[in-house]
């Protein structure tokens, strides 16, 4: 599971996690922001759908985010702020 590290006045996702997420952002950042902002039952259904399609990379990313609420909120913040979603 990825961990967050203290980098000053706010928490930031670890660089390793963001390296895995960055390639996904250009194509799906708006959809990812919508999913991550949805209720947990919706997020679980999206993970199930990716699993059924065999998209292991998205299952892994979404599962990590589901397991770490702070990290999920940080990614939502990064998508909405840094990427202008």
KOLMI-637671 format. One line per 10 residues: their letters; for each residue x, y, z of C-alpha. Coordinates in Angstrom, 1 decimal. Last residue first. Layout:
N
A) X/Y/Z | ... $
// end
This chain:
85
XXXXXXXXXX) -10.5/19.3/-14.0 | -7.8/22.0/-13.8 | -4.9/19.6/-13.7 | -3.1/20.9/-10.7 | -6.3/21.9/-8.8 | -9.1/19.4/-9.5 | -6.9/16.4/-10.3 | -4.5/17.2/-7.4 | -7.3/17.7/-4.9 | -8.9/14.4/-6.0 $
XXXXXXXXXX) -5.5/12.7/-5.7 | -5.1/14.1/-2.2 | -8.5/12.9/-1.2 | -7.7/9.4/-2.4 | -4.4/9.5/-0.6 | -6.2/10.5/2.7 | -8.7/7.7/2.2 | -6.1/5.0/1.7 | -7.6/1.6/0.9 | -9.8/2.9/-1.9 $
XXXXXXXXXX) -6.9/4.7/-3.5 | -4.9/1.5/-3.5 | -7.8/-0.4/-5.0 | -8.3/2.3/-7.7 | -4.6/2.1/-8.7 | -4.5/-1.7/-8.7 | -7.9/-2.1/-10.5 | -6.7/0.5/-13.1 | -3.5/-1.5/-13.8 | -5.3/-4.8/-13.8 $
XXXXXXXXXX) -7.6/-3.9/-16.6 | -9.0/-7.5/-17.1 | -12.5/-6.3/-18.2 | -14.1/-7.9/-15.2 | -11.6/-6.2/-12.9 | -12.3/-2.8/-14.5 | -16.0/-3.4/-13.9 | -15.5/-4.5/-10.3 | -13.3/-1.4/-9.6 | -16.1/0.8/-11.0 $
XXXXXXXXXX) -18.7/-1.0/-8.8 | -16.5/-0.4/-5.7 | -16.2/3.3/-6.6 | -20.0/3.5/-6.9 | -20.5/1.9/-3.5 | -17.9/4.2/-2.0 | -19.9/7.3/-3.0 | -18.5/9.3/-6.0 | -15.6/11.8/-5.8 | -13.0/9.2/-6.9 $
XXXXXXXXXX) -15.3/8.3/-9.8 | -15.8/11.9/-11.0 | -12.1/12.7/-10.7 | -11.2/9.6/-12.6 | -13.7/10.5/-15.4 | -12.2/14.0/-15.6 | -8.6/12.7/-15.5 | -9.2/10.0/-18.1 | -6.9/10.6/-21.1 | -4.1/12.9/-19.8 $
XXXXXXXXXX) -4.4/11.4/-16.3 | -3.6/7.8/-16.9 | 0.1/8.4/-17.5 | 0.3/10.3/-14.2 | -1.2/7.7/-12.0 | 1.7/5.3/-11.8 | 4.2/8.1/-11.3 | 1.8/9.5/-8.7 | 2.1/6.4/-6.6 | 5.9/6.3/-6.7 $
XXXXXXXXXX) 6.1/10.0/-5.9 | 4.2/9.5/-2.6 | 1.0/11.5/-2.4 | 1.4/14.9/-0.8 | 0.4/16.2/2.6 | 0.3/19.9/3.2 | 2.5/22.6/4.9 | 5.8/20.9/4.2 | 6.6/17.6/2.4 | 5.2/15.0/4.8 $
XXXXX) 4.9/11.6/3.2 | 1.9/9.6/2.1 | 2.0/5.9/2.0 | 1.3/3.5/-0.9 | 0.0/0.0/0.0 $
// end
